[in-house]
Amino acid sequence: MRKHEIIMDRKPYAIILAGGDGKRMGTKVAKQFLELDGKPILRHTIEQFLSLPFEIEIIVVLPQELKKYWKDYCTQNDFLPKYFLPSGGITRFHSVQNALKFIPDGSLVAVHDGVRPFVSKQFLIDLFEQAKSVPALIPAIKPVESIREIDKNGNSFSVDREKFLLVQTPQIFHSEVLVNAYKQAFSPKFTDDASVVEASGCNIRICQGSRYNIKITTPEDLEVAKSFMFILKDKTI
């Protein structure tokens, strides 16, 4: 499929958030730079967006102190795609605000975790196609495990898992909706872009996520990712 075969009414942008460190992973290297099949996790993620059959502008958000590390890697390994590289903020919310400075009016904006490298080309195409006519679209999957809620006293009780969804990224928005939402003051209740947009008064549309689309934040996640990479190497997900 060639780049011009899919027509986008709004120019697509991808904000890839890579502001993590190695604390939960227990490594000296920030988690987004850990290698998976010989490449940093962040590179795998960026390459998925570069594979799309339409032109997309990419914005990679990194902590200021990690930019040189990443630039050196890209130069030494001839990985030199064109993208914007703003600095991360003190929270995820502020990092997205910094990225939005590069987004023009009338765009379609996907916000994605840099440590979700298994977001497939076809999955992204489907999301962008659905998002053309939906101001706020997020992928989610149903939990398969039983769920318990813990009260303030530490007691737990069973809840109906059919009432819950596990939210993923990329979350895709019409730019005017996202930019307007991020004019709000920060709140600790903002856990993702959907929560910010919803607080601004916009309804969120949910679509089917992918169980392969895992977020790598712990050593166990990394081991699962290695298994996924082995299984999926010759398979389209």
C-alpha positions as a printed NumPy array, in Angstrom:
array([[  0.   ,   0.   ,   0.   ],
       [  1.458,   3.368,  -1.009],
       [  1.414,   6.543,   1.031],
       [ -1.19 ,   8.266,  -1.159],
       [ -3.744,   5.437,  -1.138],
       [ -5.369,   6.543,   2.126],
       [ -6.736,  10.077,   2.093],
       [ -6.769,  11.922,   5.402],
       [ -9.1  ,  14.932,   5.596],
       [ -7.147,  16.185,   8.596],
       [ -3.36 ,  16.133,   8.697],
       [ -2.332,  13.346,  11.121],
       [  0.124,  13.881,  13.949],
       [  1.497,  11.424,  16.494],
       [  2.665,  12.591,  19.91 ],
       [  4.855,   9.828,  21.314],
       [  5.457,  10.262,  25.03 ],
       [  8.783,   8.851,  26.21 ],
       [  9.298,  10.579,  29.53 ],
       [  9.904,   7.563,  31.737],
       [ 12.954,   6.499,  33.699],
       [ 14.294,   3.151,  34.881],
       [ 12.939,   3.203,  38.442],
       [ 10.124,   0.664,  38.158],
       [ 12.167,  -1.311,  35.672],
       [ 15.097,  -1.346,  38.089],
       [ 17.611,  -0.406,  35.38 ],
       [ 20.093,   2.425,  34.939],
       [ 18.885,   2.918,  31.368],
       [ 15.482,   4.591,  30.942],
       [ 12.859,   2.019,  29.993],
       [ 12.158,   3.528,  26.566],
       [ 15.8  ,   2.925,  25.613],
       [ 15.989,  -0.714,  26.723],
       [ 16.648,  -3.034,  23.808],
       [ 14.052,  -5.342,  22.351],
       [ 15.278,  -7.549,  19.532],
       [ 18.372,  -5.375,  19.104],
       [ 16.615,  -1.983,  19.044],
       [ 15.413,   0.446,  21.718],
       [ 11.746,   0.074,  22.588],
       [ 11.171,   3.687,  21.546],
       [ 12.559,   3.027,  18.074],
       [ 10.176,   0.099,  17.569],
       [  7.287,   2.388,  18.521],
       [  8.335,   5.204,  16.196],
       [  8.848,   2.754,  13.315],
       [  5.243,   1.579,  13.598],
       [  4.016,   5.11 ,  12.899],
       [  6.565,   5.574,  10.103],
       [  5.166,   2.439,   8.429],
       [  1.722,   3.978,   7.896],
       [  0.472,   4.322,   4.297],
       [ -0.08 ,   8.062,   4.7  ],
       [  2.17 ,  10.941,   5.708],
       [  2.226,  11.64 ,   9.422],
       [  4.113,  14.207,  11.48 ],
       [  5.761,  12.756,  14.581],
       [  6.493,  14.499,  17.864],
       [  8.661,  12.609,  20.352],
       [  8.61 ,  14.002,  23.896],
       [ 11.709,  13.216,  25.973],
       [ 13.092,  14.538,  29.257],
       [ 15.591,  17.301,  28.532],
       [ 18.407,  15.341,  30.181],
       [ 17.845,  12.311,  27.913],
       [ 17.742,  14.109,  24.576],
       [ 21.492,  13.891,  23.942],
       [ 21.474,  10.148,  24.679],
       [ 18.72 ,   9.626,  22.117],
       [ 20.233,  11.937,  19.501],
       [ 23.586,  10.147,  19.83 ],
       [ 21.887,   6.774,  19.374],
       [ 19.999,   7.973,  16.3  ],
       [ 23.15 ,   9.398,  14.694],
       [ 25.289,   6.351,  15.441],
       [ 22.639,   3.944,  14.142],
       [ 21.506,   5.95 ,  11.108],
       [ 17.979,   6.283,  12.458],
       [ 17.241,   9.811,  11.355],
       [ 13.547,  10.279,  10.579],
       [ 12.199,  13.814,  10.692],
       [ 10.305,  14.632,  13.872],
       [  9.881,  17.329,  16.51 ],
       [ 11.601,  16.754,  19.857],
       [ 10.127,  18.912,  22.641],
       [ 11.104,  18.412,  26.261],
       [  8.901,  16.61 ,  28.726],
       [  7.176,  18.408,  31.586],
       [  6.869,  17.625,  35.28 ],
       [  3.865,  15.357,  34.581],
       [  2.391,  13.586,  31.575],
       [ -0.159,  16.396,  31.346],
       [  2.559,  19.022,  30.997],
       [  4.469,  16.901,  28.475],
       [  1.409,  16.789,  26.22 ],
       [  0.988,  20.544,  26.626],
       [  4.563,  21.026,  25.395],
       [  3.897,  18.813,  22.367],
       [  0.677,  20.598,  21.453],
       [  2.678,  23.73 ,  20.627],
       [  3.623,  21.958,  17.378],
       [  0.049,  21.006,  16.406],
       [ -1.781,  23.23 ,  13.873],
       [ -5.544,  23.713,  13.753],
       [ -7.571,  21.144,  11.83 ],
       [ -5.28 ,  18.204,  12.604],
       [ -5.901,  14.664,  13.804],
       [ -3.721,  13.948,  16.832],
       [ -2.77 ,  10.533,  18.202],
       [ -1.163,  10.489,  21.646],
       [  0.753,   7.282,  22.313],
       [  2.976,   5.785,  24.992],
       [  6.534,   5.355,  23.75 ],
       [  6.745,   2.016,  25.558],
       [  3.872,   0.411,  23.629],
       [  5.91 ,  -0.947,  20.683],
       [  3.396,  -3.563,  19.568],
       [  0.846,  -1.127,  18.214],
       [  0.546,  -2.601,  14.751],
       [  0.317,  -0.853,  11.405],
       [ -3.175,  -2.198,  10.69 ],
       [ -4.379,  -1.32 ,  14.181],
       [ -3.176,   2.264,  13.671],
       [ -4.789,   2.504,  10.236],
       [ -8.115,   1.332,  11.657],
       [ -7.922,   3.83 ,  14.517],
       [ -7.144,   6.777,  12.256],
       [ -9.955,   5.79 ,   9.878],
       [-12.472,   5.699,  12.737],
       [-11.131,   8.941,  14.227],
       [-11.857,  10.94 ,  11.062],
       [-15.466,  11.389,  12.146],
       [-15.056,  11.04 ,  15.921],
       [-13.697,  13.995,  17.983],
       [-12.295,  11.739,  20.718],
       [-11.517,   8.048,  20.203],
       [ -9.749,   5.655,  22.577],
       [ -9.01 ,   1.914,  22.324],
       [ -9.821,  -0.34 ,  25.265],
       [-10.116,  -4.04 ,  26.078],
       [-12.178,  -5.964,  28.599],
       [-10.315,  -7.383,  31.605],
       [-10.122, -11.17 ,  31.741],
       [ -9.104, -11.456,  35.403],
       [-11.429, -11.054,  38.354],
       [-11.381,  -7.557,  39.851],
       [-11.563,  -6.486,  43.475],
       [-11.943,  -2.977,  44.876],
       [-10.091,  -1.867,  48.004],
       [-11.737,   0.614,  50.382],
       [ -9.964,   3.195,  52.565],
       [ -9.601,   0.652,  55.38 ],
       [ -7.814,  -1.86 ,  53.186],
       [-10.782,  -4.194,  52.893],
       [-11.52 ,  -5.616,  49.457],
       [-14.65 ,  -6.811,  47.737],
       [-15.506,  -8.28 ,  44.372],
       [-16.831,  -6.07 ,  41.573],
       [-18.416,  -6.875,  38.232],
       [-15.589,  -6.849,  35.677],
       [-18.118,  -6.364,  32.87 ],
       [-18.441,  -2.774,  34.052],
       [-14.744,  -2.023,  33.497],
       [-12.383,  -1.548,  30.587],
       [ -8.581,  -1.396,  30.33 ],
       [ -7.679,   1.744,  28.402],
       [ -4.817,   1.833,  25.893],
       [ -3.114,   4.279,  23.565],
       [ -2.946,   5.771,  21.007],
       [ -5.86 ,   7.971,  21.915],
       [ -6.868,  10.066,  18.912],
       [ -8.514,  13.487,  18.908],
       [ -9.463,  16.301,  16.606],
       [ -6.835,  18.923,  17.391],
       [ -9.269,  21.657,  18.453],
       [-10.781,  19.291,  21.036],
       [ -7.415,  18.283,  22.465],
       [ -5.909,  21.776,  22.484],
       [ -8.998,  23.209,  24.172],
       [ -8.962,  20.465,  26.815],
       [ -5.337,  21.148,  27.682],
       [ -6.12 ,  24.774,  28.456],
       [ -7.536,  23.522,  31.766],
       [ -5.54 ,  23.682,  34.96 ],
       [ -3.785,  20.451,  35.869],
       [ -5.609,  17.992,  38.119],
       [ -4.26 ,  14.774,  39.702],
       [ -7.398,  13.122,  38.319],
       [ -5.973,  13.436,  34.805],
       [ -4.508,   9.973,  34.206],
       [ -4.574,  10.082,  30.407],
       [ -5.7  ,  12.306,  27.55 ],
       [ -9.221,  10.911,  27.599],
       [ -9.687,  12.052,  31.201],
       [ -8.49 ,  15.551,  30.283],
       [-10.771,  15.771,  27.245],
       [-13.741,  14.35 ,  29.13 ],
       [-13.283,  16.976,  31.872],
       [-13.585,  19.666,  29.192],
       [-17.07 ,  18.425,  28.306],
       [-16.371,  16.24 ,  25.262],
       [-17.742,  12.721,  25.059],
       [-15.3  ,   9.855,  24.508],
       [-15.914,   7.138,  21.924],
       [-14.452,   3.725,  22.747],
       [-13.237,   1.24 ,  20.153],
       [-11.71 ,  -2.228,  20.345],
       [ -8.109,  -2.312,  21.556],
       [ -5.499,  -5.018,  21.067],
       [ -4.206,  -7.474,  23.666],
       [ -0.792,  -7.303,  21.996],
       [ -0.666,  -3.559,  22.662],
       [  1.03 ,  -3.888,  26.046],
       [  2.791,  -1.135,  27.965],
       [  6.304,  -2.078,  29.062],
       [  6.967,  -0.665,  32.532],
       [  8.296,  -3.559,  34.655],
       [ 10.894,  -6.349,  34.213],
       [  8.021,  -8.817,  33.823],
       [  6.541,  -6.712,  31.018],
       [  9.882,  -6.758,  29.244],
       [ 10.029, -10.551,  29.389],
       [  6.506, -10.754,  27.968],
       [  7.535,  -8.322,  25.228],
       [ 10.504, -10.501,  24.304],
       [  8.148, -13.463,  23.958],
       [  5.771, -11.409,  21.829],
       [  8.645, -10.338,  19.593],
       [  9.707, -13.946,  19.082],
       [  6.178, -15.138,  18.326],
       [  5.214, -12.209,  16.101],
       [  8.442, -11.795,  14.147],
       [  7.009, -13.421,  11.053],
       [  3.393, -12.579,  11.728],
       [  1.282,  -9.451,  11.252],
       [ -0.515,  -8.423,  14.441]])
